[in-house]
Amino acid sequence: MKITFFGAAREVTGSMHLLTINGSRVLLECGLCQGKRKEAFERNRNLPFDAGSIDAVVLSHAHIDHSGNLPTLVNRGFSGKIFATPATADLCDIMLRDSVHLQLRDVRYVNKKREKQGKKLFEPLCLPQDVDRTMGQFETVPYDMKREVVPGLEITFRDAGHILGSAVTTIDFKENGNGARLLFTGDLGRTDMPILRDPVVVRDVDYLITESTYGNRLHPPRKDVKGALKALVLEVAERKAKLLIPSFSVGRTQQMVYFLRELYEAGEIPHIPMYVDSPLSSRATEVYEKHEECYDAEALRTVLEGDEPFTFRGLTYTTDVEDSKALNFAEGPMIIISASGMCEGGRILHHLANNIEDGRNAILFVGYQAENTLGRRIMEHRKPIRIFGDEYRLRAKVHSINALSAHADRNELLEYFRQVGAKFRQAFVVHGEMDQAEPFSEALRQLGSRDVLIPQRGQTAEL
């Protein structure tokens, strides 16, 4: 079997890896590339292979950097099945529609400028009807059930504990009479985190493709999370200010609501208005409520006791545009959780534009900020800060709580692979910038995996 790494190679975006076996071609992930707009647009548009030649797609989870270019793949001629867990399919149904809507809006905005400049207009990557076709090609596979994808290749999804429905994928393959097992982590989650179950350990693994987002970083102790969040909420309440939390609609938003609910119910924070201002976040939360089979024991106990994990007094889910705009003129204190998590689009941009220059306010980052994103620029206090083409002075206080990350850190990744049995024939380290991937590769070697590669984009390896 051959693997060609087309995305998330020495970077954290656009996950895409092509398996070639027994004459069949199977794509692991089809993620949207995010970052520098011109480069990302060109990469997303120009697929590095003939879409019609792909026989099947195996999808680890619904985050857009793993699933977002599926409608483009279908638009270009892919007609095979997309294998995913039921929760992943439900999340993709809302996330892909939202992603295409945002793309069309952005293209219209850019084309207005290009038309005035006499330049050739851009064509959108795909259209809403492509999402309809894409969803029709999903075939759901529950956790722990083996399924043949193409002749000689079977998959089994195990819970990855990253977001709802996320999976580490066991790929059992046979070629020329020989069989072996490849483990693809997708994005590996963490132990003892709220809502979701811990990652499931897979045994008897010969080959590995692993993420390395935090391959050389350690998260702060999780016990400090609620304490830090509590202190920040109390500070904002005292100043009658606004706390803006850019948050991924899927996973992180539900996690933040869960923590805030616990603090509020315990009487540790006062009653102040809290808003989840994102239609996608609201729809994603409905999907979370639907898939209790993914919950850990604590979240299930909350449900069995008659409580709702994602609802409490003072929390409002805002979907209407006018209600969202009204938040910009409302007086604090208040908390606004809004997408996107890296400040690359969505309603959070409007909230930042209206509140970033007020020194009373605070911005809290609770997720990874990729290079070349607005979120990264704000977090690192880089100048200038441009939003919708206008420059803003960053006066609001900037905070981050890395312990909320849904990605395993260095020690958690290594502990997982110790349990797997880390003496792999070959290991491929992806989905990490080089300052994370290189030290993590060395750590895998020290565990006993001597042949460890950090593939470049377009590089092919033969198992």
N, C-alpha and C positions, 0 to 999 in steps of 0.2 A: 504494500500500500504506500502511496505517496501523499504527502501533505504539502500544500502550497499556502503560504501565509500572506493573505492579501490585505489584512487590516489588523489594527491593534498590535502591530509589530513595532516594538520600540516606541510605543505611544499608547495613550489610553483613550482610544476612540475608534469607531468604525470596525468593530470586531468582525472578522470574516476569514475563514480557513477552509480550503478545498481539499477533500479527500478523494483520491482516485483509486478504485479497487475493482478488479475483475471487469474492467471496461465501463464501470459506472462512476458517476461523479456526484458526490454528496457534499453539500455546503454546510459547515458548522457556522451558524449565525449569518446575518446579513445586516450589519449595523450601519447606521448613518454616521458619516464622518463629521465631526464638529470641531470648530476652531477658527483659523483664518478663513474668512468667508469665501473669498475667491477660490482658494485652493480646495476647500471643503466642497464647494459647489461642483467643481470640475471632477473631483474624485467620486462624488456621489453619482454624478451623471454618467461618467465613463466607466462602466463596469469592466474589470480586467479579464473578462471571459465572455463567451457567448451564453447569455442567460438561458437560451433554449437547450443548451447542452447539459444543464444541471438536472439530475434525476430526482433529487429530494433535498430538503433543507431540514436540519436538526437545530432546534432553537432552545437555548438554555433558559432564557427568561425574557421578560418583556421590555426591559429598558431600551430606549431608543438607540443607544450606541451599540446595541446587539440586534435589534429587530427593525430599526427604522427605515432601512432601504429595501425591505421586502416588497412594497408596492412598486418600486422601480424595477426590481427583478421580474415581477409579474408583467409589468408594462412592456418590458423588453422581450418577453417570450417564454418565461418559465411557466410550466404547466403541471409540475409535479406536486407531491404532497409536502406539507410543512408539519413536522412532528414536534409537539410541545405538550406540556401538561395542561389539564383543563383550565387551571387558574391563569396560566400564561396566555392561553388563547383568549380568555375573557378580557384580560388586561390589554392585549394587543388590539382587540376590537375597538377600544376607546382611544388608546394611545396613538395608533397609526392614523386614525381619523383626525385626531387633533394635530398630529405632526404634519399631515398633508395640508390641512387647513392653514397652518402657520406658514408653510412653504409657499402656498399660493398667494397668501397675503404679502409675503416678502417679495415675491417675484413681481407682483403688481406694483409695489412701492418702487422697486428698483427700475422697472420698465418705464414708469412715469418720467424719471430722470433721464433714462437713456433715450427716450423718444424726443425729449427737448434738446438733447445733445446730438440728435441725428444718428445715434448708434443703433446697431442691430438689437432687437428685443430678445430677451431670454425666454426660452420655453420652460415650463415647470417640469420638475423631475417626473411627476406622475399626477394623476387626477383622482378625485374621490371614488370614481367607479373602479379604479385599480385596487382600492382598499376593499371594496365589495368582493372583487374576484379573489383577492388575497385571502380574505377570511373564509371563503368557500373552499380553499385548498388546505385548510388546517385539518389535521387528524390528531385528536387528543389521545395521549397515552398517560394513564395514571402512574403515580409513583410505584416503583418496584415491579412493574409489569414489563416483560421482555417483548420487543417488537422488531420484526425484520423490516429494514428500511430499503435495502437493495439486496440482491443475492450475495451471500457471503458476509453481510454486515447486519448485526443486531444491536439495538440500543436498549438500555435500561436507565430510566431517570430515577435518581435518588435526591432527597431533599437537600438543597444547598444552604438553606437558612439565610439567604441574601435578601430577597423580596418574596412576596406571595407567589407561589408556583415555581420559584427558581429551582434549577436542578444541576447537580453534577451528573455528567452523562458517562455511563459505562458503555464502551463500544467494543463489542466482541466481534472479531473479523477473522475470516478464513480466506486464504489465497494460495493457490498452488499446493493445496493439501496441508498447509501449515496454518495454525491458529494462534491468536494472541489477543491481549486485552489492552485497549487504550482508554485512559481516563481523561476526560475534558472537564475542567473545573467550572467553566463559565466564570461567573463571579462567586467566589466562595464567601459564605457568611461567617457569623461568629457564634460562639456558644454563650448561653445565658443572656441573650438579648430578648427584649419584650416582643410579644405577639407570636413570633415564629419559632418553630422547632430548631434544634441545633443541627448543623450539617451532619449528614450520614457518612460514615467512614466506609469506603469501598476497599475490598481486599483483592489480592492476587493480580496486581496491576503490572503490566510489562512496560507500557509507554505512557507518557504523561504530557498533556498540554495544560499549563497552569497560568493563571493570572498572577500579576506581581504588583498590583496597584500600590500596595504599602509593603513592598518587599524589603525595605530597609528602614521602616518606621514602626514605632510602637505607639499604640493608642493609650491615652491616659486611663487609669482605672475606671471601670464603669460605675463604681459606687460614687464617683465624683460628679457624674452627669447631672443628676437631679439637684445636687447642691449648687452647682454652677448655674444651672437654669433658674433655680429659685432665687439666687442672689441677683441675677440680671433682671428678672421680672420685678422683684422688690425695688430695685434701683429705678427702673422705668416708671413704676407706679408712683414712687416718691417725686420724681421730676415731672410727672404728668406728661410723659413723652410717648413716643411710638417706638416699638420694637419691631423691626422688619426682619423676617426670617425667610431668605430665599431657600426654597425647598423643592426637591424632586417630588412630583405629584404622586409617584408610586413608591411606597416604602417609607421614605423619610418623613413625609407629611403625616402619615398614620402613626409613625413612631413618636413624632413630636406631640401630636394630639394625645396619645396614650400617656406620655410623661406628664403633660400639663394637667390632664384629668386626674392623675394620681396625686399631684401636688395640691390641686384645688380641693379634691375630696378629703384630703388629709388636713385641710385648713392651713397649709404652709404658704400659700399665696393668696392675696386678696381677690375679691371678685372684680375683675376688670374685663372690659369687652375683648374678646378674642375672635379673630376672623380667619377662616380658611378661604382666601380669595383666589379661587382657581376653579373654573368649571371642571377641568380634567381631574383635579384633586378630589372634588366632590364625587364624580363618577367612579373614580378609583376606589374611594372609601366604600362605596356601595358594593364593588366587587370584593373587597376585603371582607365585608359583612356576609357575603354569600358563601365564601370558601372557608368555613370553620375547620375543614379537614386539615388545613395547614397550620392551625393554631397550636401553640405550646400549651402545657398544662395550666399555666397561670391565666392565660387569655381565655381558655375554655371554661375555667372556674368562674371567671367574671361573667361569662355568658350564662352559665348554668345558674348563677345566683340572681339572674334577671336583670343585670346591668348591661349597658351598651358601651363597649370599649371606646367608641369614637364619638360619643355624644355626652355633653354635660352642660350645666347651666352657665350661660355667658358665652358659649361657643356658637358662632354663626357660620354656616357655609354659604358663601356669596357667589352666585352664578350670574346675576344680572349685571350688565355693563354699567348702568347708571348707579347701582348700589356700590359697585367697585369704585367709581369716580367719586362718590360721596365720601369715601374714606379719606380722600386726600384733603378734604376741607373739615373733617371732624377733629375735635380736640382730643388730645390724649388724656389719660393713659390708654393705650390699646396695644394689642399684639396682632400683627398681620403676617400670616404664613401664606406665601404666594410663590408660584412657579414663574420662571424656571430656576432650578437649583444652582445653575452656573451663571444666572443673570444674562442669558443669551437670547431671551425672548419672553413673551408673556407679560402678565400684569405687573410682575415685580419691577419691571423697568419704569412704569409710571409711578409706582410708589417710591422708588429710588430717586427719580427725577424731582419729585415733590418734597422729599424729606432728607436727602443726603447732605444738604447744606445747613441743616439745623443741628447745632452742637448738642442739643438736649437728647436727640434721638440716638438710637443704636441699631446696628446691623449685626445680625448673628448668623455666621456660616456654620452649617451643620453637616456639610458634605464636601466631597473632594471637588476642588476647583482646577480644571485642566488648564494647561498652558494656553495662552492667547484668548482666554475668555474674560469677559468683563468682571466676573466674580473673582478671578485670580488677581486682576488689576486692583480691585478695591481692597481685597484682603492684604495685598502687599503694598498698599498706599502708593501705587504708581501714578504718575501724572502723565498726560491729562486723563481725567475720567470723562469719557464721552458717552452720552445716552441720547439716542435718536439724532445723532450728529451734533449735539450741543455739548459744550464743556461745562462741567460742574466742579465746585470746590468740595472736597471731601472733608466735612466737618463733623458728621455723625461719628460716634464711637464705633469701632469695628471689633467684633469678638468672634471667636470660633470655639466650637466644642467638638474636637476630633473623636472623642470617645463614642459619639453617636454613629460613627461610620458603620455601614452595613458590610464593608469589606474586612476580611480577616487581616490582621497586621502580620508583621514578620514572624513573631513567635507563634501566633495562632496558625499561620500557614505551615510552619515547620512542625508543630505538634500534630497537625492533621496528617501530614505526610509520614511522620514517625509511626502513626497508627496504621496508615495504609501499608507501610513497609516500603521504605524510600529507595531501595536499590533498583531503580528503573533501568532498563536497557538504554533508553534514551528519554530525555526530558526536554521540553521546549517551553521557554519562559516568554510569555506574551503579556499584553494588556498592562504595560508598565513603562514609564519613562526610564531611560538608561540609568539614572542615578538610583533607581529602585531595582531594576532588573538585574544589573550586574552583581551587586552584593548578594542578592537572593540566589542567583545562579551558583555563586561560590558556596553558599550555605547548603544548597542541594548536593553539591559535590562532596561536602564534608559529611553529609548523611549517607553517602555511598553511591550516589548516581554520578558516575564519572563522565558520561557523555551528555553534557548539558549545553543547549544551544539557545542563544537569543536571536531568533531569525529576523532578517531584514524583510521589508515589504517586497513581495514577489519571489522570495526564496523558497525553494522546494527541498524537502527532505524525504528520503526513502526509508521506510521501516523494514 
